[in-house]
Amino acid sequence: MKVAILGAGESGVGAALLAAREGAEVWVSDKGKIADHYKEELVKNGLPYEEGQHTWEKITQADLVIKSPGIPDKVALIQALVAKGIPVISEIEWASRYTSSPIIGITGSNGKTTTTTLLNHLLITAGMEVGMAGNVGKSFARQLVEAPKALYVLELSSFQLDGIDTFKPNLALLLNITADHLDRYDYQLENYIRSKFRISLNQASGDQFLYFQEDPNTMAFLSLVPKGVELKGISKTNIQSKTVVANGSTFDLTDTQLRGAHNALNALFAIHAAQYLEVSTAAIQAGLESFQPVPHRLESVATIAEVEYINDSKATNVDAVFYALQAMEKPIVWVVGGVDKGNDYQPLLQLVRDKVKAIVCLGVDNQKIIDAFGDFEIPIKETQDAAKAVQVSRDLSVPGDVVLLSPACASFDLFKNYLDRGDQFREAVLITVSYTHLRAHETEAD
């Protein structure tokens, strides 16, 4: 079988390794530049590739195409492949064909990575052999080649789900649905919702589907779940301050690093999934208390002069920022901005009035943010690099405040991606820590 792989990132290279193991003739094509470490891996394994172009004649000779989730279905090459009747699938679909291990799939507009990593941690704490993949960690396909596991927990984006055919999780979690990535879905929310529900497309009797009962977009389309699948609603009424209740058992979040009501809800989903796999209440509680939050998601970087700096760079939409602002218990210097995704800031207005004392814009074009919050009689400063944003935030804050990077926007105007934005913010904060300690020592010496 001839397999063409479009995109040579983690999922593409993992898919190539699995295809080679299965005896396929592999061709890897990336329209951009392939990262050096992936290029070296392709060469080491004797896998032919091209970069900087897509050679149509070569790709359209394939029996099967596996594409990166970042490539839209509407590009000309994908349309040509579909017209020729050549199947185009995701790496998730490809990998699922070569394992019989149970799969837990997790999707939603917000909270996917925290819920996935938390569940993975709970299962490992309970002594289970589990692989974590999808949008986080090593690719699903790579793990099947390098170190197959007895169970997989997968974070799944709508883009990955668009490329499935037979993929079926034994347990599916749909955390929430809010408007996001609408440029990929003809600016129709319904199209995006249907994409999310594809996680249940092939589920059948004996499988379970967990969903958020208070999410109107989820509830409006719940009939898309196939008949026979066990439906289990997760409700925020089972969250009481610092405790959550799941299937009659109470779990205390007081001594955990899970901040805010949204993370309590993420924890509730993860707990239900762990219970589905028969993990004990004691093991779940121990896992909750030892869990370390994922970087770039309400990550506490440092406290300097009694001001806490929090990196929430992954909050690239308004809904994620809503939860971040809601979780803060101190006056906020809010670092926001980047590439606007068609944001409507209306849901944030009251939270900003109540909690935000100053706004630091971090973006090339900040006008929409200024227009939304310019009448609030709070300082609004514009910056175009992370170091300056931290410096300005430091000047605007006093002991007892929190500086929160929660951008509500994509990062591509000033940074490579949200990871780069968060890393630069963290680095700037830690440099401030070093400077503060140095000045303290100099003062003592004087």
N, C-alpha and C positions, 0 to 999 in steps of 0.2 A: 504494500500500500504506500502511495506517495502522500506525505503529510507536509503541508506548508504552514509555517507558523509566522504570524504577523505581529511583530513587537518582540524585542529581545531583552525585556526586563525580567523580573523574578518569575512571573507566571509563564512567560514565553520560553525562557531557558529551561524551567522545570518541565514544561510540556514537551520540549525537544528531547530532554533526557529520557522521559518516559516513552516517547515514541520510538526512540532508538533502541531502548531496552526491549520493546515489543517487536522489533525487526522491521520497522517502517523505514522508508527512504525519506529522509528529513531535509527540508530546505527552510532556513530561518531568514526572514527579511524584515529589516527595520528602516523606516523612512528617515529616522534621525540617526544620531551617532550612538553606537552601542558602548555602554560603559566598559572600561578596560577589563574589569574583573569578570564580566560576563563574556567578553570576547575571548579572554584567555581560557575560560571554561569550555566554550564552543570548540576552540582549536584543540584543546587537550582531549576532547571526546570525539574528535574527527567529524564534527558537524558543520557542514557547509553553510555559509551565511553571506548576506550582503547588508550594507548600511548606506544611508543617504539616499536610498531609492527603493521602489518596489518594481521589480521586473515582472510585468504582467504576464508575459509569455511563460515564464517559469512557474509563477504562482497558479495560473489558471490550468496548469497541467495536473494539479494535485487532485487526489480523490477526496481529500478532507482538508479543511482549513481551520486552524485554531487561532483566534485573534485576541489581541490584547483588549481588555475591557475599555481602555481609553480610546479606541477607534470607533467612531459612530457607525451605526448600520447604514447611514445614508451616503457615505462616501462612495465615489464612483467605483472603486475597486470592489468593494463589498457587494454593491448592486450588480456588478458584472458577474461575480461568482454565483450569486443567487440565481441570476438569469440563466446561467449555464447548468443549474441544478447541482452545484457543488456545495455540500453541507458546510456551513460556517458555524463553529461552536466556540464556547469558552473553555478555558483551561479547567475550570471546575467540572464542567460536563465531561471533558476528556478523562480527567483523573478518576471520576466516580465510576467509570466503566471498568476500572482495574482494581477495585477493592470490594470486599464483602463486609468490611467493618461497619458497624452502626455509625450514623452521621447525625449530628445535631447542627442544624443550620440557623443562623441568626441574622436577621435583617431589620431595617428600620431607618428612618431619616436621621435619628440621633441616638447616641448611646450604644451603638453596635460594638465598638472596640472595647469599651469598658465592660460591657456585659460578657463579651466573648472571653476577654482575658481573665475576668473574675471567675467565670464558670470553669475555665481551664485550670485556674489556681485551686478552686474548690475540689475539683476531681483529682488533681495531683496530690493535694493535701490528704485526700482520702485513700491514696495509694493506688489510683487507677492509672493504666497506661493510655495516655491520650496524646494526640497530635493536634495542634492548633494551627489553622491555615486560613486560606481565603484572602481577605484584605489585610491580614496581619501575619507576621512571621514568615517562615519559608513557605513556598507555594505547596499546595496540595499535591500536585504531581511530583515535585521533587521529593517530598516526604515518602511517597510510595516507593520511589527508587532507592533512597538512602536509608530510611529507617521506618518501615511500615509499623503502624500502631493498631491497637485493638479497638480504638474509638477515635473519632475525629470531631472536633468542634470548629465550625467554619463561620467566619464573618463574611457575609455576602452582600455586595452592593447590587443595586438595580441593574447596573451594566453587566455584571456577571450573570445575573439571573436571566437577562435577555438572551443569553447564549446557551441556555440549557435545552435539553431535549428529553432525556430519560432520567436526569438527576433527581434523586428522591431522598430527602432527610427523614429519618425515623421520627425525629422531633423537630418541629419548626417553630421559631420564635419571631413574631412580628411585633417589634417594640412600639412603633408609632409611625405615623405618616404625616409629614408636613411638606409644603411646597419646596422642592429643591431640584436642581438639575433640569429645570423645565425646558431649557434650550435643547435638550436631547429628546424631548417628548412633545414637540410641536406646541410648546407652551400650554399644554392641556394637562391639568392635574390628574384627570381620570386615567390618562395614559401612564403616568408615573405610578399611580396607585395599582393599576393592573400589573405593572412590571414587578412591584413589590410582592404581590400575591402569587407570582410565579413560583415562589418558594414552596408553595403547597401543590403545585401543578400535578405532580405524580404521586402524591401521598394517597394512601388507601387505608382500608380497615386495619386497625392495629397500630397506626401512626397517630401522633398527637400534634395539635396546633395550638400554641399559646399566643394570646393576643391581649391588647390593652383595651379594657372595656370602656374607658372614658375617652377613647380617641374616635372622633366622629368619622374621619375618613376611613378608618379600619372598619368600623361598625357598618358603614354604608355599603361596603363591598364584601362582607363576611360570607355571603352566599357563593363567592368564587371558590371557597374551600370545598374540595370534592366530598360528596356524601360518603359517610362511613368513617371519616376521620374524626377522632375525638377532639372536640373543641373545649378549650379550657381558658376562661377569661381571667385576666389579672387586673385587680382593681386597686386604685390608690386608697380606697377605704381601709385596706389592710396595712396602711402605713400610719403609725401613731408616734409622732415625734421621732425618737431615736430607736424605735422598735418596728419590726415588720412581722406579720403573721402569715404563714404559708402552710396550708393543709393542717391547721390546728396547732402547729408548732410556732413558738415565738423566738425571734432572733434579735439580739441586741446589737445595734450599730454604734453604740457610744464609744467603744474603744477601737473603732475602725477608722480608716482614712477616707471613707466615702462621704463626701460633702453634699448636702442639699437633698431636697425632695426627689429630684430627678435621679440621683444616684441611689436613693433608697428604692426607687422603682426599678432601676437596673438590677439592683441586688435581689429584689423580689423575683424578677424573671430568672436570674441565675439560680436562686435557691430552688424554685419550682423545677428547673431543669435537673438540678442535682438530685432532688427528691425522686424525680422520674427514673433516675439511674440508681435509686435505692441507697444513696449516701446518707449516713446517719446524721441526726440533728447535731450531735457533738462535733462531728468532723466538719460540718458546714460552718458552725459557729467559729471553730478554730481557724478555718480558712478565711472567713470574713475578717478576723482580727489580724491575720498575718499578710493580707493582701496589700501590695504596694500599687498605688494608682499609676496609670499609664502616662508616660510623658506627653506633654502638650494638651492634656485634658485636666483642667483644674489642678495642675501640678504646682505645688508650693515650692518655689525656687529657693527663697531665703527671706529672712526677716532682718532688715537693716534699720537701725535707729527706731525700732518698734513699729516699722512699716513693713507689712508682708507683701511680697511680690509673687504673683500667681501667673503662670503660663497656661493659657487656655487657647493656644493658637489653632487648635483643631475646630474651634467654634466658628465655622465659616458660613453660618446662616443665622437668621434672626432668632429662630426657635432655640438654637443651642445657646445663644447669648442670653435669651430670656431666663433659661434655667441657671446659667452662671451668675447673673445678677441677683436672681432670687436666692441663691445659695449663700451669698455674702452677708455677713453679720456686722460688718464695719463700714464706715464711709469709704466710698470707692473713687479712686482716680482711674478712669476707664480709658484704656488704650484700644482704639477701634479704627478700622479702615482697611483699604486694599481695593481689589477689583470688585465692584458692586455686581451682585447677581440678580438684579431686579428687586432689591430689598424693599419691603414695606416696613418702616420702623414704628408704625402705629402701636404694635403690641408692647413695645419697650417704653413708651412715653411715661407711664405712671411709675414704673420701676426706676427710670432715670431721675424723675422728679424726686422720688423718695430716698434714693440711695446714692446717687452719683454727685460728687462735689466738684469734679473737673473732668474734662474730656481731652485726651491727647490723640489727635488723628495721626495715623501711620499709613500714609498712602500717597499716591501721585495726585489723584483727584479726590478731594474730600468734600466737595460742595454739597453733595446730597446729605451727608452727615451734618454739616453746618446748617443747612436748610431745615433739617428735622429737629435739631436741638438748640438752634441759635437763640431762641427766645427764652431760654430757661434761666438766664441770669447766672450762669456758671462759666468759668473760664473754658475756652476752647482753643487749644494750641495745635498748630500743624507741624508735623515732622516727616522726614522722608528716609530715616534709617533707624534701626533698633536702638543704637547707642544714644542717639539724640532723644528718642522717645523715653528711654529710661531716665536720662538726665532731667528732662522737663518734668516727668512724673515725680521724681525725687523732690524737685523744687516746689511742686504743688501740694505735696503731702506733708502730714504732721504725724507724730506718734499716735498710734491707734487706727491709722488708715490702712487700706489695702490698695495696691496698684495691680489692676487686673487687665492683662492682655486677653481680650475676648473679641476678635476683630469683626465678626458678622460678615466678612468678605473673603473672597479668594485672595491669594498672596502673590499672584504672578506679576504684579506691577513692579515690585521691589525685591522679591525673593524667588528662589527656585520653586518652592512649594511651602506648605504650612509647616513642614518639619524644619526647613531652613529658617523660616520666620521665628519659630519657637526657639530654635537653637541660638540664633543671634540675640534674641531677647534674653535668654538665660545667661548667655556669655556676658552680655552687657551688665546684667544684675550682679553676676559674680565678680566682675571687674570692680564694680562699685563696692562690693563687700571687701575686696582686697584693699582698695583705696581707703575705705573707712578704717580698717584695721591699721593700715600704715600710718594714717594721720593720728590715730589714737596713740600709737607707740611713739611718734615724733613728739606729741604733746607731753607724754610722760617723760621723755628724755629731756625736753626743755625745762 
